[in-house]
Amino acid sequence: MNVRAVMGFALGPVAAALFGFITLPVVTWFYPAEDIGRLAMLQVAVNLSLLVFCLGLDQAYVREYHGHHNREALFKTAMTPGLLFLGLFTVLVLLNPTFLSRILFDSTNRTLAGMVLICVLSAFALRFLSLVLRMEERGLAFSVGQFLPKLFFLLLIGVYAVSGRGHDIQALLFAHTLSLFSVALLFLVLRWRICTDAVKQKVDLAELGAMLRYGFPLIFAGLAFWGLTASDKILLRALSNLEQLGIYSVAVSFAGAALVLKMVFQTLWAPQVYKWEQEGGASKRIQVMNDYMLIVVSMLFCLIGSVSWSLDYLLPAGYEQVKLILVSCLGYPLLLVLSETTAIGISLARKTRYSLAVALVAFTVNVGLNLLLIPAYEAAGAAVATIVSFWLFFILRAECACRVWQPFPRLEQYLTITVLTVLAVLTTLYGDRLGWLTHVFWAGLFVVFFAFYAKRISTLLTLLARKTGRA
């Protein structure tokens, strides 16, 4: 894949993060932290539903795409089970809509439950339709699905602000629902032909069974991973209050600056590695990418830790804690994307049960730390639980990949991420006492890493320049 194609795929995550970065400060000025917490609960619910209803078949679709002779049939086989379960879910929600709204939003408003249902259906459709564009390597079209919901959401919030209306939770959730539904409908129109062709195909039960055997362990691994990324919000709501959940959600959303790297990398990485596997020589290329990704992750941690003080000028009063929590919230996107370069060996070896084991261990640790830290530190405790859990998640994934596929050097990685994790924890828990010295420490570590990696950074920049020149 050339640089121009990569840029097409990168546009979506970059634009999504940009719109999210613009939208968040606007939302905090017009809605209380409690409502931002409720919006976070909607996103948690949608992510869980998407994970469950996809049944791991979205990942099986990606895994089998390049070697399949009838891709329309593959598409139908991957989508059909999830659609059936979604139909059952719809019936259950309609039978008792207030139950869902009470759990998520502490409200008996049936309209809110309807919005959750529409969001789940839209997200499911958008997931599979986007995968078609991804596997066809239509980077620009794929990117539209990444950022267009956030753009629509930003525009609707702007309409609310100008009109002076829509400053309640129902309007906020409606803006999110309409944005997601509109983009799902657009993608359905764009890929209408493959949908109609897929309807004419038969579901191969033998193939479905093989895909489920590949994807089924990933459901539980995904559930454990969802718990790893969502238990902090759920336990904050249970053990603290919606205001602390709102503050924490703002910090997590600002970590979207790092999610750009995660989303771009995850979009490109697995399909590219599977292609390398077919060509041969995947091991060496993976190791090179791992070295470069360690540099990128380290520098981003230090850079964001150095400048996080600037958030005080973007957010209204009451959000001063965000700048200290943000650094620990980076553990999710940055340590996850770094682990993707090492853990890809688990997928290449088709040992997906190891992914489940790792996610379960990290999830258990995350829940334990949240239960221990949230009562004492509230949002800061949840952030610390997140980064420590992902530190463990990274190490366990790397060790499993070495066991089932090929061993690789990793001492430097372990030492680097341990230093970053320790400093992030100290920043989150004690940064208010250290004051400006916290950001000085991060700036100093940035200089140290830059000096240590100077030669490799130069090589990376030269390589990028050459590839850009060929594009």
Secondary structure, 3 states (H helix, E strand, C coil): CCHHHHHHHHHHHHHHHHHHHHHHHHHHHHCCHHHHHHHHHHHHHHHHHHHHHHCCHHHHHHHHHCCCCCHHHHHHHHHHHHHHHHHHHHHHHHHCHHHHHHHHHCCCCHHHHHHHHHHHHHHHHHHHHHHHHHHCCCHHHHHHHHHHHHHHHHHHHHHHHHHCCCCCHHHHHHHHHHHHHHHHHHHHHHCHHHHHHHHCCCCCHHHHHHHHHHHHHHHHHHHHHHHHHHHHHHHHHHHCCHHHHHHHHHHHHHCHHHHHHHHHHHHHHHHHHHHHHHHCCHHHHHHHHHHHHHHHHHHHHHHHHHHHHHHHHCCCCCCCCHHHHHHHHCHHHHHHHHHHHHHHHHHHCCCCHHHHHHHHHHHHHHHHHHHHHHHHHCHHHHHHHHHHHHHHHHHHHHHHHHHHCCCCCCHHHHHHHHHHHHHHHHHHHHHHHHCCHHHHHHHHHHHHHHHHCHHHHHHHHHHHHHHHHHC
